[in-house]
Amino acid sequence: MSLELAAMVWKECRTSIIDNGDIREAADGVVAILMEHHSADEIRDAFKFDGAIKMAVGDYLGEHDEDDIEEEEEDELLDQFNDDGEFDYDEY
Protein backbone atom coordinates (compact mmCIF):
# COMPACT_ATOMS: atom_id res chain seq x y z
CA MET A 1 0.00 0.00 0.00
CA SER A 2 1.20 3.45 -0.85
CA LEU A 3 2.00 5.51 2.23
CA GLU A 4 0.55 8.59 0.59
CA LEU A 5 -2.74 6.80 0.00
CA ALA A 6 -2.76 5.39 3.53
CA ALA A 7 -2.09 8.86 4.96
CA MET A 8 -4.87 10.38 2.86
CA VAL A 9 -7.39 7.72 3.95
CA TRP A 10 -6.34 8.08 7.61
CA LYS A 11 -6.68 11.86 7.44
CA GLU A 12 -10.19 11.57 6.02
CA CYS A 13 -11.30 8.89 8.50
CA ARG A 14 -9.74 10.06 11.75
CA THR A 15 -12.64 12.31 12.74
CA SER A 16 -14.98 9.34 12.47
CA ILE A 17 -12.53 7.19 14.41
CA ILE A 18 -12.34 9.79 17.18
CA ASP A 19 -16.15 9.98 17.33
CA ASN A 20 -16.70 6.21 17.29
CA GLY A 21 -13.70 4.53 18.84
CA ASP A 22 -10.23 4.54 20.26
CA ILE A 23 -7.88 6.58 18.06
CA ARG A 24 -4.81 5.11 19.78
CA GLU A 25 -5.96 1.55 19.12
CA ALA A 26 -6.75 2.39 15.50
CA ALA A 27 -3.36 4.07 15.05
CA ASP A 28 -1.61 1.03 16.56
CA GLY A 29 -3.37 -1.23 14.03
CA VAL A 30 -2.51 0.98 11.07
CA VAL A 31 1.14 1.17 12.12
CA ALA A 32 1.40 -2.59 12.66
CA ILE A 33 0.24 -3.15 9.07
CA LEU A 34 2.42 -0.41 7.57
CA MET A 35 5.55 -1.57 9.42
CA GLU A 36 5.41 -4.81 7.43
CA HIS A 37 6.38 -2.90 4.28
CA HIS A 38 7.78 0.48 5.33
CA SER A 39 10.37 1.89 7.70
CA ALA A 40 9.49 3.92 10.77
CA ASP A 41 11.00 7.04 9.20
CA GLU A 42 8.91 6.61 6.05
CA ILE A 43 5.73 6.27 8.11
CA ARG A 44 6.57 9.22 10.35
CA ASP A 45 7.23 11.36 7.28
CA ALA A 46 4.03 10.35 5.48
CA PHE A 47 1.95 10.91 8.63
CA LYS A 48 3.78 13.98 9.92
CA PHE A 49 0.40 15.70 10.34
CA ASP A 50 -0.82 13.09 12.84
CA GLY A 51 0.50 12.70 16.37
CA ALA A 52 -1.43 9.50 17.05
CA ILE A 53 0.33 7.66 14.21
CA LYS A 54 3.75 9.01 15.16
CA MET A 55 3.19 7.94 18.76
CA ALA A 56 2.04 4.50 17.57
CA VAL A 57 5.28 4.12 15.58
CA GLY A 58 7.24 4.85 18.75
CA ASP A 59 5.13 2.38 20.71
CA TYR A 60 5.61 -0.29 18.01
CA LEU A 61 9.38 0.14 18.16
CA GLY A 62 9.50 0.55 21.92
CA GLU A 63 11.23 3.88 21.50
CA HIS A 64 10.07 7.33 20.53
CA ASP A 65 11.73 9.69 18.12
CA GLU A 66 12.13 13.21 19.48
CA ASP A 67 9.56 14.45 16.93
CA ASP A 68 6.92 11.97 18.15
CA ILE A 69 6.31 13.97 21.31
CA GLU A 70 7.60 17.39 20.35
CA GLU A 71 6.28 20.15 22.61
CA GLU A 72 5.42 22.54 19.78
CA GLU A 73 3.59 19.95 17.71
CA GLU A 74 0.75 21.58 15.78
CA ASP A 75 -1.33 18.44 15.58
CA GLU A 76 -4.57 18.79 17.49
CA LEU A 77 -4.60 15.03 18.12
CA LEU A 78 -1.77 15.34 20.61
CA ASP A 79 -3.92 17.66 22.72
CA GLN A 80 -6.82 15.23 22.77
CA PHE A 81 -5.15 12.78 25.13
CA ASN A 82 -4.87 13.14 28.89
CA ASP A 83 -1.72 12.51 30.90
CA ASP A 84 -2.51 8.77 31.01
CA GLY A 85 -2.54 8.56 27.21
CA GLU A 86 -6.31 8.08 27.07
CA PHE A 87 -8.53 10.07 24.74
CA ASP A 88 -10.13 12.97 26.61
CA TYR A 89 -13.74 12.81 25.42
CA ASP A 90 -14.77 15.69 27.71
CA GLU A 91 -12.58 18.09 25.73
CA TYR A 92 -14.06 17.21 22.32
DSSP file (Angstrom, degrees, kcal/mol; ACC not computed):
  #  RESIDUE AA STRUCTURE BP1 BP2  ACC     N-H-->O    O-->H-N    N-H-->O    O-->H-N    TCO  KAPPA ALPHA  PHI   PSI    X-CA   Y-CA   Z-CA
    1    1 A M              0   0    0      0, 0.0     2,-0.2     0, 0.0    36,-0.0   0.000 360.0 360.0 360.0 137.5    0.0    0.0    0.0
    2    2 A S     >  -     0   0    0      1,-0.1     4,-2.5     2,-0.0     5,-0.2  -0.497 360.0-141.4 -68.1 132.6    1.2    3.5   -0.9
    3    3 A L  H  > S+     0   0    0     -2,-0.2     4,-2.8     1,-0.2     5,-0.2   0.866 102.6  55.6 -64.3 -35.8    2.0    5.5    2.2
    4    4 A E  H  > S+     0   0    0      2,-0.2     4,-2.1     1,-0.2    -1,-0.2   0.916 110.0  45.2 -63.6 -42.0    0.6    8.6    0.6
    5    5 A L  H  > S+     0   0    0      2,-0.2     4,-2.6     1,-0.2     5,-0.2   0.923 113.2  50.1 -66.1 -44.8   -2.7    6.8    0.0
    6    6 A A  H  X S+     0   0    0     -4,-2.5     4,-2.6     1,-0.2    -2,-0.2   0.911 111.6  48.8 -60.1 -42.8   -2.8    5.4    3.5
    7    7 A A  H  X S+     0   0    0     -4,-2.8     4,-2.5     2,-0.2    -1,-0.2   0.896 111.3  49.8 -64.6 -40.3   -2.1    8.9    5.0
    8    8 A M  H  X S+     0   0    0     -4,-2.1     4,-1.9     2,-0.2    -2,-0.2   0.922 112.8  46.0 -65.1 -44.3   -4.9   10.4    2.9
    9    9 A V  H  X S+     0   0    0     -4,-2.6     4,-1.9     2,-0.2    -2,-0.2   0.926 113.5  49.7 -64.4 -44.9   -7.4    7.7    3.9
   10   10 A W  H  X S+     0   0    0     -4,-2.6     4,-2.1    -5,-0.2    -2,-0.2   0.921 109.5  51.6 -59.2 -45.1   -6.3    8.1    7.6
   11   11 A K  H  < S+     0   0    0     -4,-2.5     4,-0.4     1,-0.2    -1,-0.2   0.889 112.8  45.3 -61.0 -40.1   -6.7   11.9    7.4
   12   12 A E  H  < S+     0   0    0     -4,-1.9     4,-0.3     1,-0.2    -1,-0.2   0.805 119.9  40.1 -73.2 -29.3  -10.2   11.6    6.0
   13   13 A C  H  X S+     0   0    0     -4,-1.9     4,-2.2    -5,-0.2     3,-0.5   0.640  89.0  87.4 -95.9 -16.2  -11.3    8.9    8.5
   14   14 A R  H  X S+     0   0    0     -4,-2.1     4,-2.7     1,-0.3     5,-0.2   0.809  84.9  56.0 -62.8 -31.3   -9.7   10.1   11.8
   15   15 A T  H  > S+     0   0    0     -4,-0.4     4,-2.1     2,-0.2    -1,-0.3   0.923 110.4  46.1 -63.8 -42.1  -12.6   12.3   12.7
   16   16 A S  H  > S+     0   0    0     -3,-0.5     4,-2.0    -4,-0.3    -2,-0.2   0.886 111.8  51.6 -65.4 -39.0  -15.0    9.3   12.5
   17   17 A I  H  X S+     0   0    0     -4,-2.2     4,-2.1     2,-0.2    -2,-0.2   0.919 109.6  49.4 -64.0 -43.3  -12.5    7.2   14.4
   18   18 A I  H  < S+     0   0    0     -4,-2.7    -2,-0.2     1,-0.2    -1,-0.2   0.908 114.3  45.8 -61.9 -41.7  -12.3    9.8   17.2
   19   19 A D  H  < S+     0   0    0     -4,-2.1    -1,-0.2    -5,-0.2    -2,-0.2   0.806 126.1  28.2 -70.8 -30.0  -16.1   10.0   17.3
   20   20 A N  H  < S-     0   0    0     -4,-2.0     2,-0.3    -5,-0.1    -2,-0.2   0.456 122.1  -7.6-116.4  -2.3  -16.7    6.2   17.3
   21   21 A G  S  < S-     0   0    0     -4,-2.1     2,-0.8    -5,-0.2     3,-0.1  -0.892  87.2 -45.4-168.5-163.6  -13.7    4.5   18.8
   22   22 A D     >  -     0   0    0     -2,-0.3     4,-2.4     1,-0.2     5,-0.2  -0.788  35.2-165.2 -93.6 107.9  -10.2    4.5   20.3
   23   23 A I  H  > S+     0   0    0     -2,-0.8     4,-2.7     1,-0.2     5,-0.2   0.858  90.0  53.9 -61.7 -36.6   -7.9    6.6   18.1
   24   24 A R  H  > S+     0   0    0      2,-0.2     4,-2.4     1,-0.2    -1,-0.2   0.922 109.7  46.8 -65.7 -42.6   -4.8    5.1   19.8
   25   25 A E  H  > S+     0   0    0      2,-0.2     4,-2.0     1,-0.2    -2,-0.2   0.912 113.7  48.5 -64.9 -42.1   -6.0    1.5   19.1
   26   26 A A  H  X S+     0   0    0     -4,-2.4     4,-2.3     2,-0.2    -2,-0.2   0.917 111.5  49.7 -63.5 -43.4   -6.8    2.4   15.5
   27   27 A A  H  X S+     0   0    0     -4,-2.7     4,-2.6     1,-0.2     5,-0.2   0.900 108.4  53.5 -62.8 -40.9   -3.4    4.1   15.1
   28   28 A D  H  X S+     0   0    0     -4,-2.4     4,-2.3     1,-0.2    -1,-0.2   0.907 110.1  48.0 -59.9 -41.8   -1.6    1.0   16.6
   29   29 A G  H  X S+     0   0    0     -4,-2.0     4,-1.7     2,-0.2    -2,-0.2   0.911 111.6  48.8 -66.0 -43.5   -3.4   -1.2   14.0
   30   30 A V  H  X S+     0   0    0     -4,-2.3     4,-2.6     1,-0.2    -2,-0.2   0.928 113.0  47.8 -61.9 -45.3   -2.5    1.0   11.1
   31   31 A V  H  X S+     0   0    0     -4,-2.6     4,-2.7     1,-0.2    -2,-0.2   0.902 107.0  56.0 -64.9 -41.1    1.1    1.2   12.1
   32   32 A A  H  < S+     0   0    0     -4,-2.3     4,-0.4    -5,-0.2    -1,-0.2   0.898 112.4  43.0 -58.4 -40.3    1.4   -2.6   12.7
   33   33 A I  H >< S+     0   0    0     -4,-1.7     3,-1.1     1,-0.2     4,-0.3   0.932 115.2  47.9 -70.5 -46.1    0.2   -3.2    9.1
   34   34 A L  H >X S+     0   0    0     -4,-2.6     4,-1.7     1,-0.3     3,-1.7   0.831 101.3  64.7 -66.5 -31.9    2.4   -0.4    7.6
   35   35 A M  T 3< S+     0   0    0     -4,-2.7    -1,-0.3     1,-0.3    -2,-0.2   0.686  89.0  69.9 -67.0 -15.8    5.5   -1.6    9.4
   36   36 A E  T <4 S+     0   0    0     -3,-1.1    -1,-0.3    -4,-0.4    -2,-0.2   0.764 119.0  16.1 -68.7 -23.8    5.4   -4.8    7.4
   37   37 A H  T <4 S+     0   0    0     -3,-1.7     2,-0.3    -4,-0.3    -2,-0.2   0.481 122.7  51.4-128.3  -7.1    6.4   -2.9    4.3
   38   38 A H  S  < S-     0   0    0     -4,-1.7     2,-0.1   -35,-0.0    -1,-0.1  -0.925  74.6-111.7-136.6 156.9    7.8    0.5    5.3
   39   39 A S     >  -     0   0    0     -2,-0.3     4,-2.1     1,-0.1     5,-0.2  -0.433  32.7-111.9 -82.6 162.1   10.4    1.9    7.7
   40   40 A A  H  > S+     0   0    0      1,-0.2     4,-2.9     2,-0.2     5,-0.2   0.896 118.6  52.8 -59.3 -41.8    9.5    3.9   10.8
   41   41 A D  H  > S+     0   0    0      1,-0.2     4,-2.2     2,-0.2    -1,-0.2   0.887 107.6  50.9 -64.0 -39.0   11.0    7.0    9.2
   42   42 A E  H  > S+     0   0    0      2,-0.2     4,-2.4     1,-0.2    -1,-0.2   0.913 113.2  45.7 -63.8 -42.3    8.9    6.6    6.0
   43   43 A I  H  X S+     0   0    0     -4,-2.1     4,-2.2     2,-0.2    -2,-0.2   0.935 112.0  50.5 -67.6 -46.4    5.7    6.3    8.1
   44   44 A R  H  < S+     0   0    0     -4,-2.9    -1,-0.2     1,-0.2    -2,-0.2   0.893 112.8  47.7 -58.4 -39.4    6.6    9.2   10.4
   45   45 A D  H >< S+     0   0    0     -4,-2.2     3,-1.2    -5,-0.2    -1,-0.2   0.925 112.7  46.8 -69.0 -44.2    7.2   11.4    7.3
   46   46 A A  H 3< S+     0   0    0     -4,-2.4     3,-0.2     1,-0.3    -1,-0.2   0.810 121.7  37.8 -67.3 -29.7    4.0   10.3    5.5
   47   47 A F  T >< S+     0   0    0     -4,-2.2     3,-2.5    -5,-0.2     7,-0.3  -0.079  73.3 130.5-111.5  31.7    1.9   10.9    8.6
   48   48 A K  T <   +     0   0    0     -3,-1.2    -1,-0.2     1,-0.3    -2,-0.1   0.695  70.0  61.0 -61.7 -17.5    3.8   14.0    9.9
   49   49 A F  T 3  S+     0   0    0     -3,-0.2     2,-0.6     1,-0.1    -1,-0.3   0.544  96.8  70.3 -80.7  -9.0    0.4   15.7   10.3
   50   50 A D    <>  -     0   0    0     -3,-2.5     4,-1.8    -6,-0.2     3,-0.2  -0.910  53.4-172.7-126.4 110.1   -0.8   13.1   12.8
   51   51 A G  H  > S+     0   0    0     -2,-0.6     4,-2.6     1,-0.2     5,-0.2   0.825  86.7  60.7 -65.6 -33.5    0.5   12.7   16.4
   52   52 A A  H  > S+     0   0    0      2,-0.2     4,-1.9     1,-0.2    -1,-0.2   0.908 107.7  44.3 -64.1 -41.3   -1.4    9.5   17.0
   53   53 A I  H  > S+     0   0    0      2,-0.2     4,-2.2     1,-0.2    -1,-0.2   0.926 113.4  50.2 -68.1 -44.5    0.3    7.7   14.2
   54   54 A K  H  X S+     0   0    0     -4,-1.8     4,-1.8    -7,-0.3    11,-0.2   0.896 112.1  48.1 -62.4 -38.6    3.8    9.0   15.2
   55   55 A M  H  X S+     0   0    0     -4,-2.6     4,-2.4     1,-0.2    -1,-0.2   0.878 109.2  53.7 -67.6 -36.2    3.2    7.9   18.8
   56   56 A A  H  X S+     0   0    0     -4,-1.9     4,-2.7     2,-0.2    -2,-0.2   0.863 105.4  54.0 -66.2 -35.7    2.0    4.5   17.6
   57   57 A V  H  X S+     0   0    0     -4,-2.2     4,-2.2     2,-0.2     6,-0.3   0.940 110.0  47.4 -61.6 -46.2    5.3    4.1   15.6
   58   58 A G  H  X>S+     0   0    0     -4,-1.8     5,-1.7     1,-0.2     4,-1.4   0.899 112.6  48.8 -61.4 -41.4    7.2    4.8   18.8
   59   59 A D  H  <5S+     0   0    0     -4,-2.4    -1,-0.2     2,-0.2    -2,-0.2   0.907 109.5  52.6 -63.9 -41.9    5.1    2.4   20.7
   60   60 A Y  H  <5S+     0   0    0     -4,-2.7    -2,-0.2     1,-0.2    -1,-0.2   0.894 116.5  39.0 -60.3 -41.7    5.6   -0.3   18.0
   61   61 A L  H  <5S-     0   0    0     -4,-2.2    -1,-0.2     2,-0.3    -2,-0.2   0.650 108.1-123.5 -83.7 -16.1    9.4    0.1   18.2
   62   62 A G  T  <5S+     0   0    0     -4,-1.4     2,-0.3    -5,-0.2    -3,-0.2   0.652  86.3  76.7  78.9  15.4    9.5    0.6   21.9
   63   63 A E  S   <S-     0   0    0     -5,-1.7     2,-0.4    -6,-0.3    -2,-0.3  -0.976  71.6-135.2-156.3 142.6   11.2    3.9   21.5
   64   64 A H        -     0   0    0     -2,-0.3     2,-0.2    -3,-0.1    -9,-0.1  -0.834  14.4-131.5-106.0 138.6   10.1    7.3   20.5
   65   65 A D    >>  -     0   0    0     -2,-0.4     3,-1.7   -11,-0.2     4,-0.7  -0.525  32.3-111.6 -73.8 150.5   11.7    9.7   18.1
   66   66 A E  G >4 S+     0   0    0      1,-0.3     3,-0.7    -2,-0.2    -1,-0.1   0.854 118.5  55.9 -53.9 -37.1   12.1   13.2   19.5
   67   67 A D  G >4 S+     0   0    0      1,-0.2     3,-0.8     2,-0.2    -1,-0.3   0.667  90.9  73.9 -72.1 -16.8    9.6   14.5   16.9
   68   68 A D  G <4 S+     0   0    0     -3,-1.7    -1,-0.2     1,-0.2    -2,-0.2   0.859 113.9  21.2 -64.5 -34.3    6.9   12.0   18.1
   69   69 A I  G << S+     0   0    0     -3,-0.7    -1,-0.2    -4,-0.7    -2,-0.2  -0.106  85.4 161.2-128.0  34.8    6.3   14.0   21.3
   70   70 A E    X   -     0   0    0     -3,-0.8     3,-1.4     1,-0.1    -3,-0.1  -0.336  40.4-134.8 -61.7 135.3    7.6   17.4   20.3
   71   71 A E  T 3  S+     0   0    0      1,-0.3    -1,-0.1    -2,-0.0    -4,-0.0   0.839 102.3  48.3 -62.0 -36.7    6.3   20.2   22.6
   72   72 A E  T 3  S+     0   0    0      2,-0.0    -1,-0.3     0, 0.0    -2,-0.1   0.139  77.6 147.2 -95.6  20.7    5.4   22.5   19.8
   73   73 A E    <   -     0   0    0     -3,-1.4    -5,-0.0     1,-0.1    -6,-0.0  -0.318  39.7-153.5 -57.4 133.8    3.6   20.0   17.7
   74   74 A E        +     0   0    0      4,-0.0     2,-0.6     3,-0.0    -1,-0.1   0.247  57.8 115.1 -96.0  12.8    0.7   21.6   15.8
   75   75 A D    >>  -     0   0    0      1,-0.1     3,-1.2   -27,-0.1     4,-0.5  -0.739  58.0-151.5 -87.8 121.1   -1.3   18.4   15.6
   76   76 A E  G >4 S+     0   0    0     -2,-0.6     3,-0.7     1,-0.3     4,-0.4   0.732  89.9  72.5 -64.5 -20.8   -4.6   18.8   17.5
   77   77 A L  G >4 S+     0   0    0      1,-0.2     3,-1.2     2,-0.2    -1,-0.3   0.848  89.1  59.6 -63.6 -32.9   -4.6   15.0   18.1
   78   78 A L  G X4 S+     0   0    0     -3,-1.2     3,-0.8     1,-0.3    -1,-0.2   0.825 103.6  51.9 -64.4 -29.1   -1.8   15.3   20.6
   79   79 A D  G << S+     0   0    0     -3,-0.7    -1,-0.3    -4,-0.5    -2,-0.2   0.515  95.1  72.2 -84.0  -5.0   -3.9   17.7   22.7
   80   80 A Q  G <  S+     0   0    0     -3,-1.2     8,-3.4    -4,-0.4     2,-0.4   0.381  84.4  78.9 -93.0   4.9   -6.8   15.2   22.8
   81   81 A F  B <  S-A   87   0A   0     -3,-0.8     6,-0.2     6,-0.3     2,-0.0  -0.916  72.9-134.9-115.4 140.4   -5.1   12.8   25.1
   82   82 A N    >   -     0   0    0      4,-2.9     3,-2.1    -2,-0.4    -2,-0.1  -0.147  43.0 -84.0 -80.6-176.5   -4.9   13.1   28.9
   83   83 A D  T 3  S+     0   0    0      1,-0.3    -1,-0.1     2,-0.1    -2,-0.0   0.716 128.9  58.1 -64.5 -20.0   -1.7   12.5   30.9
   84   84 A D  T 3  S-     0   0    0      2,-0.2    -1,-0.3     3,-0.0     3,-0.1   0.417 118.7-109.0 -88.3   1.6   -2.5    8.8   31.0
   85   85 A G  S <  S+     0   0    0     -3,-2.1     2,-0.3     1,-0.3    -2,-0.1   0.605  77.2 132.0  82.1  11.7   -2.5    8.6   27.2
   86   86 A E        -     0   0    0      1,-0.1    -4,-2.9   -62,-0.0    -1,-0.3  -0.739  67.8 -98.5 -98.5 146.7   -6.3    8.1   27.1
   87   87 A F  B     -A   81   0A   0     -2,-0.3     2,-1.2    -6,-0.2    -6,-0.3  -0.418  31.4-135.6 -63.8 132.1   -8.5   10.1   24.7
   88   88 A D    >>  +     0   0    0     -8,-3.4     3,-1.1     1,-0.2     4,-0.6  -0.719  26.6 177.1 -94.1  88.3  -10.1   13.0   26.6
   89   89 A Y  G >4 S+     0   0    0     -2,-1.2     3,-0.7     1,-0.3    -1,-0.2   0.776  74.4  65.8 -64.4 -28.0  -13.7   12.8   25.4
   90   90 A D  G 34 S+     0   0    0      1,-0.2    -1,-0.3     2,-0.2    -2,-0.1   0.787  99.3  52.7 -65.7 -26.7  -14.8   15.7   27.7
   91   91 A E  G <4        0   0    0     -3,-1.1    -1,-0.2     1,-0.2    -2,-0.2   0.711 360.0 360.0 -81.4 -21.0  -12.6   18.1   25.7
   92   92 A Y    <<        0   0    0     -3,-0.7    -2,-0.2    -4,-0.6    -1,-0.2   0.373 360.0 360.0-129.6 360.0  -14.1   17.2   22.3
